Amino acid sequence: MKQTRKQSLIESLTNLMAGYLISLVSLFLIFPVLGIESSASKNFTITLYFTLISVIRSYVLRRLFNKKNNL
């Protein structure tokens, strides 16, 4: 059974938010263990940056696989 566009959007947004929150919590836990001093605003910025990279990567790979499957 195929997903509707709305279901795909909801899944993508849920995945995006879960990844962002997991990454953010990870920074707050990992940086102190490694002795890296960082502020909350820096952690939010770093996490946002890597989240955007992840979204772009995911989109490009999905388009490549779709193109490959349609050949």
N, C-alpha and C positions, 0 to 999 in steps of 0.2 A: 504494500500500500504506500502510495506517495504522500509526502507532506504537502499541505497547502502552503502558499506563500506566507500566510500569516503565521502558521505553525513554525516554518523555517525561521522567520524573523524573531519569534519569541524564543526559539531554541538558541539562535545566535546571540541575542541580547543577554539571555540567562548565562550562557557560556562566557560571554565577555565580562559580565559583572562578577561571576564566580572567580574567574581568572584574576581579575583586578584585585578583589578582596584577598584572595589567597596570596598573591604577590605582595600586597601591602603588608599583611600580617607577617609574612616571611621576612621582609626587610626589617621590621621592628624587632624581630627575634634574632635574625642572623647578624646584623651589623654590630650589636653590642658584643656578641660572642667573638667576632673577629676583631674587636677593638676599633671599629669604625664609628666615629662620632658623626651623627647626622641629626637634622631637625625633622620634625613632622612634615613641614612643608617641602623639604627636599625629598623625603621618602615618597610623598604624594606625587611629586613631579617625576621622579625616577620611575615609579610604577606606571604612571600615565604614559610616559615615553615608551617603555617596553610593551605596554598594552597596545599602543598604536602600531608599533612595529609588528606585533603578533597578528593584529587584524589585517594589515597589509599582506603579510606573509601568507596567511590563511586564504585570503581572497585570491591572490596570484596563483597559489597552488590549486585551488578549486577550479579556477578558470582554465589552467593548463590541463587538468585531468578531464574537465568537461570537453575541451577541444580535442584531446586525444581520443576520448570515447565516441566522439561524433565523426571521426575520420573513417 
